[in-house]
Amino acid sequence: MSATPDRSGAPTGADRAGRRPLARHGTQRTPGPWAQLMKFLAIGLAVVLVSGVSVAAYAAFNLASSFADGSVDLKGQEAVPPDIGEIEGGVNLFLAGTDACEPEYAAYFGDRCTGSDATGELNDVNMLVHISDNPRRVTVVSFPRDLMVPIPACTDPGGNETPAMRKQPLNSAYSNGGEAGLACVVSTISELSGQEIPFAAKITWGGVIEITNAIGGVEVCIENGIKDPHTGIDWEAGNRTIAGVEALQFLRTRYGVGNGGDLGRISNQQQYMSRLARKLVSDEVLSNPATLYSLASTAVENVTPSKTLTNPVTLMQIALAVKNVPFEEIVFLQYPVLEDPDDPNKVVPDYDAADQLWAALEANQPLIISGETSQGEGVVVVEPETPAAPAPTEAAPAPGETAAPSETPAPGVTLPSSIAGQTAAQETCTNGNVSQ
């Protein structure tokens, strides 16, 4: 499918070379005890939502436990309630990434933030994070920005209602919702998927810059070079550690990967999230209190949560629910689509395949991806350097004996081949547009 123009602008040379991201708020207040506690627990939100990789939300529990070290018992102190446990049942969380031209960062984005639509804000990244009930598994479903869907009527905090629309690009839901932008996007995805979504958060371009700086960058793999004037990328093939503006450029590029479409960009973003998962649980981050605190503090400043996510106990319960999920059970999927018959530059839902996806999540068995790792040719799979050893050959049964039955295949649900994706355990590399 052909690509539609992005609302993007390449950073200027001077900005790329020398400008550092500014803090989001010009005036800083001394945080009180409640704000400090929120910063400790916000790591759960930062990891569960911002990275889209819930396994490392263990950090929330780890930080809260450290906060209690060295505490003092008081005379007459009553026993506290029993320890909180995991959040009950399955949980759905939604993350929107928006292209707001915040004044602190606008200079990085050239024409996008100086043109006539500079005051607009689109939800260009849309991810539904599903945490299953026991056994716990995590599935992250990415919805293309160019997906044509019905957008329901939305009511803002002042009681003003925006009209419902039969068929609009998904990335217009935030702006169409007015002051109820995030709620409108959640309603749109909920109606499309049939999933109840009680938790949500939004992060802007500036938030991505700050959070990737807080974790010290992520090393990504580039199979072929990337050259994309829309985002200012001109990178050679090889491994590259990206943070700040470079991380945002990498996550936004579409013309520089695969066939230049949004589906290839989603695969590229999933490669980043998979490698981010490994970075977050490494000693470099998980065992580094300074880095964890920096990440938690940055999340508080740069993530806009739904009111349902402002309770620190809720964050802790979510963290406990996902802290032991293995990489093999963290799956990144692309919502299945078909070409829009009215516009070859857009896509429409593949409802039949999507129904099978939601049924698979309801069954809560391992997901078996039968389709490609990437639609839009955005990534290539990294094959293991050392081939696996051949399985031992079973001896033939002696005369008169019956052969032992073969092992029963592991349970699982095979997804339709139209659903592309990968697990966090799988390594992929960006398929750039510059051959080596």
N, C-alpha and C positions, 0 to 999 in steps of 0.2 A: 504494500500500500504506500502511496506517496505521502510525503510529510507535509504537514501544515505549518505555516510560519509560527515561530515561538514569539512570545512577548519577551524578548531578550535583548541585551546590549552588552557588547564586550567591554571589559574594564579597560581604561586607558593605560598606556604604557607606564606613565608615572604612578598611577594608582597601584598597578600590579607590582611595581618594583618597591615602592616605599611605604605605602599607607597601611597602617595597622588598624584592625577593627576597634571601634570605640565601644566603651561600655554602653549598655542599652539605656540606662537612666543617667541623666546628668547630675541629679541630686541624690546622694546616698544617705540613708538614715541608719543609725546604729540599730542593728537587729535585736529584738527582745528575745526572751527565752523561747516563745512559741515559734518565732521565725527561725531561730537556730535549730529547733527540733525539726521543723519542716525541711530545712536544708539537709539535715542528716537523712531524713526519710525520702526526700525527693529523688535520691539516686534510684529508687525503685521506679519512679515515673520516668526519669531520664533514660533508663535502660529499657524498660518495658515498652515505652512509647516512642521515644526519640530514635533509638537505634532500631526498634522493631525486632529486637532479639531478646526475648524475655529471660533466657537462662541466667544472664548475669545480674538479674534483679536480686540475687542473693546478697549483693552488696548492701542493700537497704537493711537487711537483718544484721549483717556484719557491723555496719556503722552504728546502728542502734544499740547493739550489744556493747560495743566499745565505749559508747557514751555512758553506760552504766558502770564501767570499771572504776573502782576507787570511790564509789558512792558511799555515803555515811548513813547508818541506821540511826533513827531518832527515837528518843524515849516515848513510849506510848503509841508508836506507829502501828496502825492496823495492817493486817495482811492485805496484800493487793489481790485483785481478782486473778483467776487462773491465766496462764499464758494464752495470748491470742493464738489462733490457729489459722490455717489456710482459708482463703475465701471459699465459700461453699459453692459447689456446682461448677458448670462451665461459665466462662466469662468472655465477653466481647469488648474490645477497646478499639477506638478509631483514632487514627492520626491523620491530620491534614497538614500539608506543607504549602504555605502560601507565598506569593511573590510580592508582598508588600514592599513599597519603596520607602523604608524608614530613613529619616534624614541622616542618621549616623552612617548608613551604608550606601546611600543612593549613588554616590560617586563611582562605586564599583561597577554599576550596571548601565552606563552610557545612555543610549537612546531610550531604553526601557523606562528609565526613571526621569526623563526630561521631556518625553512626548506628551501628547494630549491625554493618554490613558494612564499617566503616572500616578494618579490618585486612586486608581482601581486596585482590586486585590482578587486574584483568582486562586482557587485550590488546585494547584498543579500536581501535587502528590497526594494520593488517597490510598491509605492502607488500613485494612481491617485485621486486627490481631485477635485470633481466637485461641483462648486457653481452655483446653478440654477439661472435663471432670476426670476423676481417677480412672485409668492412669493419665497423668498430666502429659499433654502434648501441646505444642505451639504451632499454629499455622498462620502465616501472614499472607493475606490476599491483596495484591496491588491492582487497582482499577485504573485504566488508561484515562488520561485527561481528556482525550478526544472521544470518549464513549458517549454516544447519544442516548439519553435516558429521560424519562418523565421526572420533572422536579415538582414536588408537592407545594401547596401553599404553606408559607412560613410566617410566623408571627414574631415580631421583635419585642424587646422588653417593654416598649411603650404601648403595646397592643395593636400596632399597625400590621396589617396582613398583606403579604405579597401574593399575587395570583399564582395558581398552579400553571405549569406549562407541560405540554404533551411530549415534547422532544427538544431537548437542549443539550449542549455539551456539558459533561459532568463538571468540568472546571469552572463553569459559570455559576454553580450552585451557591458558592460563598458570597459572591457579589450580589446575586439575586436575592439572597436572604437579608441584605441590609445589616442592621445591627445584630440580627440573629444568624449571622453568617455560618458559624460552626454548627449550630443546631440545625440549620437548613441542610448542610452537607450530610450530617448524620441521618436526618430524616430521609434524604434521598437514597443513601446507601441502605438504610434499613428497609425501605419499601422495595428496593431492587433485589435485595438478598433474602428478605423474609426473616432476617436475624434481629433480635433485640439487642440494642447497643446502649448499655447504661453508662459507659465511660468514654470520654473523648478528650483530645487535646489538639492544640494548634501550635506550629512552630513556623517562624518566618525565615526568609533568607538570612537575615542577620543572626537569628538564633542558631542556624546551622553553622555559621562561621564561628560563633563563640563556643559552641559545644564541641566542635571538632578541635578547636584550639585547646580546650580544657583537657582533652584526653591525650594530647600530644601527637595527634595525627594517626592515620591508618595507612598501612602499606597495601597498595593495590597492584594488580598484575595487568600489564598492557601487552597483549600478544602482537598487535600491529599498532603503529603510531597513530596519534589522534591529532587532527588539525581541524579546528572549528572556530571560524571568526566570530560566530554568534556568541560564544562564551569566552573567547580569548585563549583557547587551548592550542598549543603547538608542541606536543610532547612526543618523544621517541619511545619505541617499544622498550619493555623491561619493567622491573619493579620500581615503584615510586611511592614514597611516603607523602601523603597529602593531608593538609590541615587548613583551617581558615578558608580564605577565598578559593584556594585550589580545590579543596574538598567540595565546595559549592559548585564550582565550574564542572567538576567531574560528575556530580549528581545531576546537573542540569543538561549536560550535553546530549543532543540527539543527532545532530547532523554529523558528528564526529565518530559515531559508532554504528556498526551494522548497516542497515539499509536507510538510515536517517530518519526512521520513524519513532513514534512514542513507545512501541512495544520493545524495541531494542534498548531504549533508554531504561525501561523498567528492569530488564535483565541486568543492565549495567549497575543500577542501583542495588539490585539484589546481591551482586558480587560484593559490593561495598559493605552491605549489611552483614553478609556471611563473614567477611574478614574482620569487621568491627566486633563481631561476637567473640572471636578468638582473642582480639586485643583486650576486650573488657575483662575476660576471665584469666588473663595472663598475670604473672607476677608484676608486670610493669604497671598494671592498673589496680587489679583487685586487692593486691597486697600492699598498695601504696596509699596510706591514709591521706597524704597531701593531694594526690591526684583525685582520689574519690571525693574528698571534700570540695575540691575545685569543680568537679563535674556536677555534684549535687547543688552547689551554690549557683553555678551557671544555669542549671535547669530551672531553678526557682525564678531567675531573672528573665529567662527567655522562652519559657513554655507557658502557654495560656491553657489551663485545664478547664474541664467542665466542673461545676460545683461538686459533683459526685466524687471528684478526685482530690478534693482539698482536705479530706480527712486523713491525717497521717496513719491512723489505724487501718484504713482501707488500703493505703499504699503498702503497708507492712503485710497485710493479708495476701495481696497480689504477689508480693515478692516471695513469701513463703510457698505459695502455690507453684511457682515456676523455678525455684532455685536449683532443683536437681534434674531438670529436663535435659537429656543429652542432646548433642548437636544433631544426631541422626533423626531426632523427633522434632526438630525445628525446621519447618518446611516453608519455603517462599514460593508462592504461586502467582501466576498472572490470571486474572479473571478472564474466562473464555469469551471471545468476541468473533463476530463475522463482519465482513465489509458492509458498510452502509450502502444499500441500493440507491439511495438518493444523493450520496456524496462519497466518491472513492477515497477522499482524504479523511473520512471519519469511520468509526466502527460502531456496531450495535451489539447488544448482548446476545450471546448464544445461550438462550434460556435452557435448552435441553441439557447441555453440558454443565451449566451452572447448577441445575437441580441435582445432578449427580454429585457435584462437589459438596453442596450443603448436606445431602444425605450421607456422604462419606464422613463429614465432620460430626454429624449426629451419631453415627455408628461408633466413633471413637476407636478406630483401629489404625494401625500404621498405614500411611498413605503411600501408594506405589505410583510413581510418576511414569506413565507410559509414553508421554509426549516428549517434545524437544526440551532441552534445557532453556532455550531462548527462542521466542518468536521475534522476528525482526533481526535475527543474526547478531544480537548485541554482544554475546559472549561466546567463548569456546571453552570446552571442558579440558582441564588439566589432567592428563593421564598419569597414573602412578609411575615413577621412574623404575621401580623394581616390580616386575610382574609377580603376581601371587603364585605361590608354590602350587603345583598340581595336587588335586585331592588324591589321597591314597586309594589304590585299586583294591576293591574288596575281593577276598578269595572266593572262588567258586564253591558252592555247597558240596559236601561229600555225597557220594551215592546214597540215596534213600533219605537225605535231609532236605528240608524246605528252606529256600532262601529267606533271609530275614527281611521283613517289610522295610521299604524305604522310609526315611523320615518324612513326617507330615510337613508340608510347606508352612512357613510362618504365616499367621493370619494377616490379612491386610485388605485394603480396598484399592483396586486399580482405578485410577482416574482416567477419564477420556483422553485420547491422544491430543485433543485440541487444547488441553490445559498444560502450559509450559511451566517449568519451575525447577528448583533445586533445593537441597537440604543445606543446613549450615555446615555440615561435615564435608560437603563437596566443594572442590576448588575449581573456580572458573577464572578466565582472564578476559579482559575487554577486547573485543574484536574491532579494533580501530579502522579508520578509513585510509590509512597510509601504509601500503605494503612495504615490507622490509627487503 
